[in-house]
């Protein structure tokens, strides 16, 4: 993802969910970014461009031990 996309996503996650969240570029991947709360990895946000429409999909795994 481009740096301006990362900044927009970072601001969105901070504003919508938690100010300690951050969005960081993934090494060797340009269609997704990693989402963190502080230093803890939370999930991945994927860029989806289909039929001229742009959206972002956030994916987070929840382990049973965390419940």
C-alpha angles and dihedrals in degrees: 000000000000119000092247090055091051090051092050093048091046091052091047094052092046093048097041104037118007135342090225092062119105136185118218133184117255118234112251093359124100100174098063146030137207123248121212138183102211104314095333118104110235107173149298130280115209127204113229120193111178128160091346093307120119124208138154124226121203117208123191128172118215115204119214090234088061092058 
